[in-house]
Amino acid sequence: MERFMFKKIMQAVGEVEGLSAEEIEREMQIAIDSGFDNPDEKIRKEWTKVPFKGERPTPQEVIEYLYSAQKM
């Protein structure tokens, strides 16, 4: 997914929620970090399915993964 398309999605969600695209992305990262840091082994195993490049997944990487998983 191109960064442009991701930003459009964040803007659309932000409009619905009454927040900026940056606030939506920031809140998503907080939720991702919380889930990624969960000590439950079942949850940690699920995170291994999400491809990411850095220390932890970004909102864009999670959305890309969820989109591709839904298409299957």
Secondary structure as GFF3:
##gff-version 3
##sequence-region A 1 72
A	DSSP	alpha_helix	3	17	.	.	.	ID=ss1
A	DSSP	alpha_helix	21	36	.	.	.	ID=ss2
A	DSSP	alpha_helix	41	47	.	.	.	ID=ss3
A	DSSP	alpha_helix	59	71	.	.	.	ID=ss4
###
